[in-house]
Amino acid sequence: MLIKLKNKESLVIDDFKFNCSIGKAGLKKHKIEGDKSTPKGIFSFGNLYYRSDRVIKPKTKLKIISIKKNMVWCNDPKSKYYNSQVKVSKKYKYEKLFRKDYKYNYILVVNYNPKKIPYKGSAIFIHLTKNNKPTVGCIALKEKDFLILLRLINKKTKIKIN
């Protein structure tokens, strides 16, 4: 099964079409850490993370992990943990997964840069939006659409971003 990003503003899977937003700098084949672009390519998905203190556990065939206060995503190219979910530490730069806003109530990891090549980019997710404003590199969906998408996909599903 394949999800396609069309016209930089919609995700298409089977008969479903979801409005989405992407990185402020558009799509790039050669993404660089911090460039605010969404990477081009075909990618599988990793784990689904969710805030169990705010939202219900979604119905999906993916592995689900509850986000805890000490969970972060390392975006420090100099760290051996680059582009990985880790616990809070002063040893590296990171992005909090347990956010004050709603955007990370659900996070689906896009398996971009799985070899963790420094400066190639990290923390590429599908997460939530309410207004479809551009992201800093992720893909964002409204919660209703995100939950429908989760029911349609499985571990073998890939996303084509071009």
C-alpha positions as CSV (number, residue, x, y, z in Angstrom):
1,M,0.0,0.0,0.0
2,L,1.3,3.4,-0.9
3,I,0.4,6.9,0.3
4,K,1.2,9.7,-2.2
5,L,1.8,13.3,-1.4
6,K,0.1,15.3,-4.3
7,N,0.5,18.9,-5.1
8,K,2.2,19.6,-1.8
9,E,-1.2,19.9,-0.1
10,S,-2.9,16.5,0.0
11,L,-2.1,12.9,1.0
12,V,-3.9,10.3,-1.2
13,I,-4.4,6.6,-0.2
14,D,-7.0,4.4,-1.9
15,D,-10.1,6.5,-2.3
16,F,-9.2,8.9,0.5
17,K,-7.7,12.4,0.0
18,F,-6.6,14.3,3.0
19,N,-5.6,18.0,3.1
20,C,-2.1,18.4,4.6
21,S,0.7,20.8,5.1
22,I,4.5,20.3,4.5
23,G,7.7,22.2,5.3
24,K,7.9,26.0,4.9
25,A,10.7,25.5,2.3
26,G,8.8,22.9,0.3
27,L,10.1,19.6,-0.9
28,K,13.8,18.8,-1.3
29,K,15.7,15.8,-2.6
30,H,18.8,16.7,-0.6
31,K,17.4,17.7,2.8
32,I,19.7,19.3,5.4
33,E,19.1,19.5,9.2
34,G,17.1,22.7,10.0
35,D,16.3,23.7,6.4
36,K,12.6,23.6,7.0
37,S,12.0,21.3,4.0
38,T,10.2,18.0,3.7
39,P,12.3,15.3,2.2
40,K,11.5,13.8,-1.2
41,G,11.5,10.0,-1.6
42,I,9.7,6.8,-0.7
43,F,9.7,5.9,3.0
44,S,8.3,3.4,5.3
45,F,6.8,4.3,8.7
46,G,8.2,3.7,12.2
47,N,6.3,3.8,15.5
48,L,3.2,5.7,16.3
49,Y,3.5,7.8,19.4
50,Y,0.5,9.3,21.3
51,R,-0.3,11.3,24.4
52,S,-2.3,8.9,26.5
53,D,-3.1,11.8,29.0
54,R,-4.9,13.7,26.2
55,V,-6.2,11.4,23.5
56,I,-7.5,7.9,23.0
57,K,-5.3,5.1,21.9
58,P,-5.9,4.9,18.2
59,K,-7.0,1.9,16.2
60,T,-4.1,0.9,14.0
61,K,-1.9,-2.0,13.0
62,L,1.3,-0.1,13.8
63,K,3.3,-0.3,17.0
64,I,2.0,2.3,19.4
65,I,4.0,4.0,22.2
66,S,2.7,6.3,24.8
67,I,4.6,9.6,25.1
68,K,6.2,10.2,28.5
69,K,7.5,13.6,29.8
70,N,11.1,12.6,29.5
71,M,10.8,11.4,25.8
72,V,12.6,13.5,23.1
73,W,13.9,13.1,19.6
74,C,17.6,13.8,19.2
75,N,18.2,16.3,16.4
76,D,21.8,16.9,17.3
77,P,24.0,15.8,14.3
78,K,27.0,15.5,16.6
79,S,25.3,12.9,18.8
80,K,25.4,9.1,18.3
81,Y,21.6,9.3,19.1
82,Y,20.9,11.6,16.1
83,N,17.5,11.0,14.6
84,S,16.4,8.7,17.4
85,Q,13.9,8.8,20.2
86,V,15.8,9.1,23.5
87,K,15.4,10.4,27.1
88,V,16.1,14.0,28.0
89,S,19.8,14.7,28.4
90,K,22.0,17.8,28.5
91,K,24.5,15.9,26.3
92,Y,22.7,16.6,23.0
93,K,20.1,18.9,21.3
94,Y,16.6,17.5,21.0
95,E,13.0,18.1,20.2
96,K,10.4,17.5,23.0
97,L,7.8,14.9,22.2
98,F,5.7,15.8,25.3
99,R,4.6,19.3,24.1
100,K,2.4,21.9,25.6
101,D,0.4,22.3,22.4
102,Y,-1.6,19.6,20.6
103,K,0.6,19.0,17.5
104,Y,2.3,15.9,19.0
105,N,-0.8,14.4,20.5
106,Y,-0.2,11.8,17.7
107,I,3.1,11.4,15.9
108,L,3.7,8.9,13.1
109,V,7.5,8.5,12.4
110,V,8.5,8.7,8.8
111,N,11.6,6.5,8.4
112,Y,13.7,9.2,6.8
113,N,17.5,9.0,7.3
114,P,17.4,5.6,9.0
115,K,21.2,5.4,8.8
116,K,21.4,8.5,10.9
117,I,23.7,10.4,8.5
118,P,24.7,13.6,10.3
119,Y,23.1,16.8,9.0
120,K,20.9,14.9,6.6
121,G,17.8,15.7,8.6
122,S,15.9,14.2,11.6
123,A,12.5,14.1,13.3
124,I,10.4,13.8,10.2
125,F,6.9,12.9,11.3
126,I,3.3,13.1,10.3
127,H,1.7,15.1,13.2
128,L,-1.4,17.2,13.8
129,T,-2.5,20.6,12.6
130,K,-5.6,22.7,13.0
131,N,-4.8,25.3,10.4
132,N,-2.7,23.7,7.7
133,K,0.1,26.2,8.2
134,P,3.5,25.1,6.9
135,T,5.7,22.9,9.2
136,V,9.5,22.9,9.8
137,G,9.8,19.7,7.6
138,C,7.1,17.3,8.7
139,I,3.7,16.5,7.2
140,A,0.7,17.7,9.2
141,L,-2.9,16.5,9.1
142,K,-6.1,17.4,11.0
143,E,-6.8,15.0,13.8
144,K,-9.9,13.4,12.2
145,D,-7.9,12.7,9.0
146,F,-4.9,11.4,10.9
147,L,-7.1,8.9,12.8
148,I,-8.7,7.7,9.5
149,L,-5.2,7.3,7.9
150,L,-4.1,5.2,10.9
151,R,-6.9,2.7,10.2
152,L,-5.9,2.4,6.5
153,I,-2.2,1.7,6.9
154,N,-0.1,-1.1,8.2
155,K,3.6,-1.9,8.8
156,K,4.2,-2.5,5.0
157,T,2.7,0.9,3.9
158,K,5.0,3.4,2.4
159,I,4.7,7.1,1.7
160,K,5.9,8.6,-1.6
161,I,6.8,12.3,-1.3
162,N,7.8,13.9,-4.6
